[in-house]
């Protein structure tokens, strides 16, 4: 399959977009230079895209969570919002309280198309965390019931194997409502998953640290060893295994 050409919203050479067949990207360049550069999370980017190109009717926001933890999967979510029914208060999931995230999680599920994908630790260790993140995003988009006409990707890189045009939006979860919705679904989903794993493997604090390398997690590794859910390609875990610490089954 021949994949569409992708562009990066944060690349300097794209500030004045002139590429053939990509005229619909111009409004995003204008938004960045305008008073909207620091706007609150809303549907402005999506609206600009749809108004500039009639072929774009559905837009998926895509975000991931879990690149940095020492344990657990990397999780991605793709969300297609209904422009006429957007939940109030969407924002970068990290800026919201756990209670507010949980409430928005339910609201988004009630009014949007959602797909979630995980890439587990064995695949992360095999292909590296960046490629695993791309795969999670690609699988999340592919899992949508409706194939979007366009994808907005949080960050500065676009997964290489998307079947539609896409735009990378740096700090997109604080700018695009669609990406913000994806960030909320991804974080709540992964946090709950890590809470479940914490019950199976107590002592690492995963219910609180979500697998990140906190003091409690480090103490758990010292006292209990490495579990099957730890990322062996990550240096702290690799070093523990190299030293011969026991592995929890």
N, C-alpha and C positions, 0 to 999 in steps of 0.2 A: 504494500500500500504506500502510495506517495503522500507524505504528510505535508500539511500547509506550512508556509514560512511563518516563523514567529518573530516578534520584536520585543524589545525590552524598554519599558517606560523610563528607566533610570540611566540609560546609556546616553552619553553626551551627544554622540553622533546622530541620535534620533530626535534631538530637540526640535529640529525643523524637518519633519518627516516628509519625504518626497518620493518614497518608494512606490512603484507602480502597483495599482490594485490595493493600496493600503491607505487611501485617502480618509477612511473612516477613523484612522488613528489620530488624525490631526487634532480633533477636539481635546484629546487627552493631553497633548502637548500644550495646547492653549490653557487648559485647566491648571496645569502645573505652574504656568507663568502668571496666572491671574490671582485674584483675591481668594480663589477657591483652593489655593495650594495648601492651606492649613485648615480646610473646612472640617466640620464635625462629620462623623460617619453618616453617610446618607446614600441616596441612589443616584447622585449626580453623574458619576462616571458612567454608570450603566445607561442612564438617560441620554447622555452625550453620544455614546456609541450607537444606540438604537435610532436616534434622530439623524445621525450622519450617514447611516447605511440601512436602508429599508430591509435588506436581507437579514439583518441581525434582529431577531425577535426574542430569542431566549439567551440569557447570559448566565453562566455558572461562575460563582465565586469559589475559589479553591484555597484551602489552607491546610497546614500540617501542624502536628504537635509531637514532641518526643524525639527531636534530633539529638539533644544533649544528654539524656539520662544514661545511666550505666546499665539499666535493666528495662525490660519490657519492649514492646513493639514501637515502631514509629507509625503514627496514625494520621490519615488524611481524610478530609471531608470535602465534598462538592455539593453546593447548594444552588438551586435555581429559585429565586424569590418571585412571588407574584407582585408585580409593581403596584397593584391596587390593594395589597394586603401585607404591608411590611411591618413587622413587630416594632414597637417603640423602644428605643434605648439600645439598639445594636451598637456594639463597640468592640474594640480589641478585647478578647476574652480575659487577658491578663489585667485589664483595668477594671474589671467587674468583680464584685464580691461573689463568693461561691453561691450564695442564696440567689442573687440576681442571675447568675449564669444558669442555674437550675431552672428558674422560671422561664427564661428566654429559650432554653433548650426545649421545653414543652411547647412554647408558642411557635417556635420555628417548625417543629415537627407537625404542628397542626395546619400550617399554611404554605409549606414549601416542598419542593422536590429535593430529596436528600439521598446521598450515597456516601457510605463510610468504607474505608479500606485500611487494613493493617498489613504491615510487613514485619514478620516476626524476626527474632534475634538470629536464627540460623541464616536467614537470607541477608540480614544486615551484615553479619560477619563475612559472608561470602562475597558480597558485591560492594560493600562500604556504605556508610550512612547517607552520603549524598545521593548515590544511585538508588538506594532503598527509598529515600524520600520521593524521588521522581516517580518510582514505581507505585508507591502508595497513592500519589496524586493522580497518576494515569489510571489506575484501577478505580479510584473513586469517581472520576469523570466517566469512565466507561460503564460504571455501574448505575448511572442515572437512568431512570425510566424514559426520560426524554433526552435525546442527544442535543446538547446546546449548540447554538450557532457560534458562540464565542466563549472564551474562558478568561477570567481575570485571576491571576496567580499571585498570591502574596509572596513578596520577596523580590529578588533581582535576577532570578533564573527561571526559565520555563522548561518543564519536562519535555524531553525531545520527541516523545511518541504520542503526542496528542493528535487527534484526527480533525481538529478544528483550529482556526486562528486563535491566538492567545496573546495576552499582554501581561507582563510582570509589573506589579505595583509595589514599590518599596513602602513598607509600613502600611500595606493595603488594608489590614484589618482595622486600622484607625481611619480609613478614608472611604472604603467601599462597603456598603451595607451587605452585599452578597458575600464578600470575603469575611467580614465580621461575623456573619451568621455561620459560615463554615468554621471559623476559628472557635466559636462557642460550642458547636456540636462536637468538633474534634476533641477539644479539651475535656468537656464533661464526659464524653465516651471513654477517653483514655484514662482519666482520673478514676472513673468507676471500675474500669478493668484492673487498674493497678491496686485498687482497694480490694477487689476480689482475690488477686494474687497474694496480697498481704495476709489474707486469712490462711492461704495454703502454705505460705512461707513467712511466718511471723519473725520479728526481730530485726528487720531491715528498715522499717518505717515507711514502707511504700504507700500506705494509706495516707501519709502526710507529705512525703517527698516525691511521690510519683516516679521513683526510680532514679532521681537525681542524686549526685554524690554528696549528700549532707553528712554531718557528723554521725548521726544515728546509722545511716547506711554504711558508712565506713566501719563503725563499731560492729555492725552485724556481719560484715564481711570478715573482720578479724576473728570474731567469735564463732561464726557458723560456716564460713566458707562461701564458695560460689555456687549459685543455683543454676538450673537449666535456663532460667530467664535472664541471666546476665550476658552482656555483650562481650564476648571473649576477644574481639578485635579492638576494644577500647583499652587504652594503655593501663588504667588502674586495675582492670580485671585481668588483663594479660600478665601484669607484673605479679599479681597474687598467685595466679596459676603457675607462673614460672618458678616461683619460690616454693611451690609444692603444697600450698594450702589445700585442705580437703574440699571436696565438692559435695554440696547437698543434693541428694537425688529427689 
